[in-house]
Every structure is written in C-alpha cells, then in structure tokens.
Amino acid sequence: MKMRTMVKNKVHAITDRYGYRCEYSDMFGKAGMAWLVVQEMSVVDHLLLENHLSLIESINSQIAKVDVAIKERASQDEDVRLLLSLTGIDVYTALLIRSEVGPMSRFADYKKLVSWAGLAPSVHQSGNIEYNGSITKRGSSMLRWAMVEAARIAVVHDERFGAFHARVGARRGDQKATVAVANKMLKIIWTMLTRRETYCGVNEKGYGKKLKRIGAK
C-alpha cells in the first residue's frame, strides 16, 4: 500500500505539472483512470503516466489477493475472532498481535506480556525509594506499535478507554495517556485469550461487522 501511494504521488506530480484537475472524486477509480489517459502531455510524460497506471493496477491486484488470504486466515483463527471484539482492534492488528505473541500460555501473567511488549514503565531506585519512569521499549517493537495505534482508535470509540485516557492525560499529557491505554488494552488481551472470553465492553454491532468482514460465523 505504501508502494501504491508512492506511485500515485508520481501521477499527481505529472498532472500538477500541466495544471490538470481531475473532474472525478477518485482519480484512480475506473472513470478517473480513463480521464487520465486522454489528457494532453508530452510523449515522455504520457509514457510515464501509462507505466504508473499499469503499476497501480498490478499493485491493486496483489493487495486484493493478500486481503483474501488474510481474511481466510483470520476466519479460521479463534484467537483472532476473540481479539476483534476489543475496540480498536481490526483484522490486520489482530493477526499481527496473534503472530507476535504466539500462544498466550508463554506468559504466566499479564505483567510478563506487557513487559515483553516494552510497554511496562521502567523502574528506578534512589535509596529506599522506587519510582516509575518512561516505558522500557524492550521486546517486540511491532506489538508495541500495534497496541499504541489501536489505543488511539479505542479512546475515540470506547467510553471506558476514553475516560481513562482523559484522567491520565490530565496529569501526564496526551502521549503518555495513549501509551497507558495501550498498556491497559494488552492486559485485557491477556485476560481475553487466557480465559477464552470476548471483551466485556464489546460493541456487538461493530463486532458483528468485523466478523462479517472476514466471513466468520
């Protein structure tokens, strides 16, 4: 998808050079692509444009194949179906979490999972006093990234996470509050997959849409 965006930007660069503005809302839809190929421009630019559009079509086809494979894999994985019940977790994030974490039995408690993701606060000691610092950022960087991104979505669409984010944010700022939500979500994930339960605050309508998207029954 990043490659497709890069190629689309090259097409925009060509049309901008000639001052063309597409009359369709999606320049890379069927009508938009047809509009592009009839615009007047130099032979070289027209050749480049055709090459870019051909590459976009090829990438679209590859993305579609990957989407089908991902949905098939997700529909057959019970852990993924459970993870989808948690606000902020989509199909791709669920599969990423599943592949990074592996069997949840690897982690005796949620603290070990949070620590492995690098989302646990570092602990510093001064004399007999211990205090928490920033997160350790040790362990799986992919899992840590996925949980922070999921947290950004969850605080908007889940009242419980939103309220928690607001409380932490008032004391420690928005970024640290988001990380705290990611930490909390990972604790919930450990509980969900260990107890084989869906999220207690599941949005049934949204959850149903996710399951339908992967063809799960």
C-alpha positions in Angstrom: 0.0 0.0 0.0 2.9 2.3 0.7 4.3 1.5 -2.8 0.9 2.3 -4.3 0.8 5.6 -2.6 4.3 6.4 -3.8 3.2 5.7 -7.4 0.0 7.7 -7.1 2.1 10.6 -5.9 4.2 10.4 -9.1 0.9 10.5 -11.2 -0.1 13.6 -9.2 3.2 15.2 -10.0 2.7 14.8 -13.7 -0.9 16.2 -13.6 0.2 19.1 -11.4 2.9 19.9 -13.9 0.2 20.5 -16.5 -2.2 22.1 -14.2 -4.8 19.3 -14.7 -7.5 18.8 -12.1 -9.5 15.6 -12.2 -13.2 16.0 -12.6 -13.9 12.8 -10.7 -13.7 12.4 -6.9 -11.4 9.4 -7.3 -8.7 10.0 -9.9 -7.6 6.3 -9.6 -11.1 4.8 -10.0 -12.3 3.4 -13.3 -13.6 6.8 -14.6 -10.6 8.7 -13.2 -8.1 6.4 -14.9 -9.9 6.8 -18.2 -9.8 10.6 -17.8 -6.1 10.5 -17.1 -5.0 8.7 -20.2 -6.7 11.2 -22.6 -5.1 14.3 -21.2 -2.6 16.0 -23.5 1.0 15.9 -22.4 4.4 15.2 -23.9 5.2 11.8 -25.3 7.6 11.0 -22.4 5.2 12.1 -19.7 2.4 10.1 -21.3 4.6 7.0 -21.4 5.5 7.5 -17.7 1.8 8.0 -16.9 0.8 4.8 -18.6 3.6 2.9 -16.8 2.5 4.3 -13.4 -1.2 3.4 -14.0 -0.2 -0.1 -15.1 1.8 -0.5 -11.9 -1.1 0.8 -9.8 -3.4 -1.8 -11.4 -0.9 -4.6 -10.7 -0.4 -3.5 -7.1 -4.2 -3.3 -6.6 -4.5 -6.9 -7.8 -1.7 -8.0 -5.4 -3.4 -6.2 -2.5 -6.7 -7.9 -3.3 -5.0 -11.4 -3.2 -3.4 -10.6 0.1 -6.7 -9.4 1.5 -8.4 -12.6 0.6 -5.6 -14.7 2.2 -5.7 -12.6 5.3 -9.4 -12.9 5.7 -9.2 -16.7 5.2 -6.5 -17.0 7.9 -8.4 -14.7 10.3 -11.7 -16.5 9.9 -10.1 -19.8 10.9 -8.3 -18.4 14.0 -10.3 -18.4 17.2 -7.8 -16.0 18.9 -8.3 -13.5 16.1 -12.1 -13.7 16.4 -11.8 -13.0 20.1 -9.3 -10.1 19.6 -11.7 -8.5 17.1 -14.2 -8.0 20.0 -11.9 -5.4 21.6 -12.4 -1.8 20.4 -9.6 -0.5 18.3 -8.5 -3.9 17.0 -9.1 -4.6 13.3 -8.4 -7.7 11.3 -4.8 -6.8 10.4 -4.0 -5.7 14.0 -5.5 -8.9 15.4 -3.4 -11.0 13.1 -0.2 -9.1 13.9 -0.9 -9.5 17.7 -1.5 -13.2 17.1 1.7 -13.7 15.2 3.9 -11.7 17.5 2.5 -13.1 20.8 2.1 -16.7 19.8 0.4 -19.0 22.4 -0.6 -16.9 25.3 0.5 -19.7 27.6 4.0 -18.3 27.1 3.2 -15.6 29.6 2.4 -16.6 33.1 0.6 -13.3 33.8 -0.3 -10.1 32.0 2.7 -8.3 33.5 5.1 -10.5 31.6 3.2 -9.8 28.4 3.2 -6.1 28.9 6.9 -6.2 29.8 7.7 -8.3 26.6 5.9 -5.7 24.5 8.1 -2.9 26.1 5.0 -1.1 27.4 5.9 -1.6 31.1 7.2 1.6 32.9 10.9 1.4 33.8 11.7 1.3 37.5 14.4 3.5 39.1 15.6 3.4 42.6 17.0 6.2 44.8 18.0 4.9 48.2 14.9 3.1 49.5 12.6 4.9 47.1 11.4 3.4 43.8 9.7 5.4 41.1 8.5 4.7 37.6 10.0 6.3 34.5 9.1 6.0 30.8 8.3 2.7 29.2 11.2 0.3 28.6 10.7 -0.1 24.8 12.2 -3.6 25.1 10.8 -6.6 23.4 8.5 -6.6 20.3 8.6 -3.2 18.6 5.9 -4.4 16.2 3.5 -5.4 19.0 4.2 -2.1 20.8 3.5 -0.1 17.7 0.2 -2.0 17.0 -1.1 -1.5 20.5 -0.3 2.2 20.5 -2.1 2.6 17.2 -5.1 0.5 18.5 -5.2 2.7 21.6 -5.5 5.9 19.5 -8.7 4.4 18.0 -10.0 2.9 21.2 -10.1 6.2 23.1 -12.3 7.7 20.5 -14.8 4.8 20.2 -14.9 3.3 23.7 -16.1 5.4 26.6 -14.1 3.4 29.2 -10.8 3.8 27.4 -11.7 7.5 26.6 -12.4 8.3 30.3 -9.2 6.5 31.3 -7.2 8.4 28.7 -8.7 11.7 29.9 -7.8 11.0 33.6 -4.2 10.0 32.8 -3.8 12.8 30.2 -4.8 15.5 32.7 -1.8 14.5 34.8 0.8 13.2 32.3 -0.1 14.5 28.9 -1.7 13.0 25.8 1.1 10.8 24.5 1.7 9.1 27.9 -2.0 8.7 28.3 -2.2 6.9 24.9 0.7 4.6 26.0 -1.2 3.9 29.3 -4.3 2.9 27.3 -2.1 0.6 25.1 -0.8 -1.0 28.3 -4.3 -1.5 29.7 -5.5 -3.0 26.4 -2.7 -5.5 26.4 -3.7 -6.6 29.9 -7.2 -7.1 28.7 -6.0 -9.1 25.8 -4.0 -11.4 28.1 -7.2 -12.0 30.1 -9.4 -12.5 27.0 -7.1 -15.1 25.4 -6.3 -16.8 28.7 -10.0 -17.1 29.7 -11.2 -17.5 26.1 -13.6 -14.6 26.5 -14.7 -11.7 24.3 -14.1 -8.2 25.6 -16.6 -7.4 28.4 -17.4 -4.0 26.9 -17.8 -5.3 23.3 -19.8 -3.2 20.8 -21.9 -6.0 19.5 -22.8 -4.2 16.3 -19.2 -3.3 15.5 -18.0 -6.7 16.4 -20.6 -8.3 14.1 -19.4 -6.2 11.2 -15.8 -7.3 11.8 -16.8 -10.9 11.9 -18.8 -10.5 8.7 -15.8 -8.8 7.0 -13.7 -12.0 7.5 -16.6 -14.3 6.7 -16.7 -15.8 10.2 -19.9 -17.4 11.5 
